[in-house]
Amino acid sequence: MDIIIYGTQYGSAKKYAEELSRRTEIASVSYEEINDINIYGTIVYIGSLYAGGVQGMKKTMAKYEVGKDKKLIIVTVGLADPTDKENTDHIKGGVKKQLPDGVYEKATVLHLRGGIDYSKLNFKHKTMMGLLYRKAKGLPEEKKNAEVRAMIETYNQVVNLIDFESLSSVIEELK
């Protein structure tokens, strides 16, 4: 038996999880509703990126029994360009910190692009993004990487980078 678990704050990871579920006929469920992840042979965890971590993953994976013969696919969802190695290396570092010892090495980690609607952010996230924006704007041009420039360009806008066709990499891993 397989499962798709998602962690989302504003909906992008849930949209990917629901679409993947539709395409694969594997049930999807929020990390808040999962009890025993160890009954599943294949676990796909789709989580939104927030402040260097993946929404709900640490809590969920704390229940994961290391050493069991399972397939684990971790899919991050964020604004960062997944074709930029600097971005993915940074994301993978955050993912590794959230997993029990020995799990990261056995997992497949993939990255998808999500979205942001600043008008729907809660106060805490609006404040955090405002601080990041001001810090990014103040950086010298040579210190602004592609991710920083993209954040500056899209600040306070609605950005939707969801691409369901990018789920093909996840589907391929499931085979």
N, C-alpha and C positions, 0 to 999 in steps of 0.2 A: 504494500500500500504506500502511496506517495502523497505528499502534501505541499502546497504553496502557502507560505506564511508571509504576511506583509506587516510592515510597520510604517505608518504614515502620519503626518501631522496635518497636511493640507490636501492630500488626495492623489498625488502623482503616483506613488508606489502602489496604492490600491487600484488605480486604473490599470497599471501594468499587470498586477496580479490577477485582476478579473479577466483581462484580455488573454493572458497566458492560460488561465483556467479554461476559458472558452475554447482556445485552440488545442489544448492537450487533454481536456476532460479530467484534469486533476483538480480536486477541490481546493479552494483558497479560503484562508481564514486570517483574521487579525491576530497578531501576536498576543493581544490581550485576552483572547478567547482560547488559546491553545493550552492544554494541560500537560500531556505527555508526548514530547516530540520523539521519544525513543521507540515508539511503535511503528514509525514510518521507515521504509527502506531508502527512499529518496526525499530529501528536504530541500526545497527551494525557498530561500529567505530573500524577499525583496524589501529593501528598506531605504527610506529617504535619509539623505545626509543632513546632519545638523551639528554644527560646531565640532567637526572632526569625528563625529560618531554616526552610527547607523541607528535610526529610530527603533527602539525596542529589542535590538539584537542582543545586547549584553544580558538582559533579563531572560530572554528566550534561551540563549545558548548556555546559560548557567545550568540549565536542566539537561543539557546534552551529555550523554554518556560517551566519553572518549574511549576509543578502542573498539567500539561496535562497528560492524561492517555496514556502513551506510554511505550513501552518496550525498554530499552537501554542496549545494550551489548557492553562493551568496551574490546577490545582485544589488548594487548600490544605485540609487536614483538621486541625481543632483544636477546643478546647473553647469558644473565643470565639464569641459570637453573631454570625452573618454578616449579621444585619439591622441591626446597630449600626455606623453609619458610622465612628465613632472606631476601632472594632476593625478594620474592613476597611482603613481608611487606614493604620493601623499595620502590618498584615500586608502590604499592597501595598508599603510602604516597604522591608520586609525582603526581599520577593521581588525587587524591582528591584535591590537590592544584590548578589544572587546571580547575576544574569544578565549576559552580555556586553553591551557597549554596543550599542544599537540593537535589542535583542531585546524588551525589556519593552514598548516602544511598539507592537510588532506582535502581541503576545500578548493573548489573552483570559484574564483572571484571575477565577476563581470560588472560592467558599468553601463548605465543607461542615463539619458538626459531627461530631466523632469521639467519643472516650471515653477514660476512664482508669481503671485498676484499680491503686490504690496498692500493693496486695500483690504485684503483678508488676513493679514498677519496680526497676531495678537500683540499686545503692548510690548511684551518682553522681546519678541522677535523683531518688531519694528525698531525698537531702541537698539538692539544688537546690530541690525543691518545698517542703521544710521551711523553708528560708531565705526563699523567696518568701512562704510562708504567714505566717511571723512578721513579716515586713516589712509585709505587707498588713494584718494584724490591728492593727499599731501605727499605721496611718494614721488621721488624723482623719476622721470620717464624711463630711465635705464633699469629701474627696479620693478617696473610694472610688467608682470608677465601677462599672458593671454587671458588667464582667468581673472586677474585684477582689472584689466581693461574692459572685459566683458561685463563685470559687475558694475563698473562706473557707467558704462554706456546704457545699461538696462535698469539702473536704480530708479525706484519709484514707478516702475511700469509693470504691465502684465506681460509675462514672458512664458510662452508655451513651446517647449522643445520636445514634447512627448512624440515618440515615433514608434508605433507598434511594430513596424517592420524590423526594428532593431531587436525584437524578441527572438528573431531567428537564431541568434547566438546562444540563447538560453535553451531553445528547443533542440538545437544541435547537441548541447551538453546532456540533455535528457535522454538521448538515444543510446 
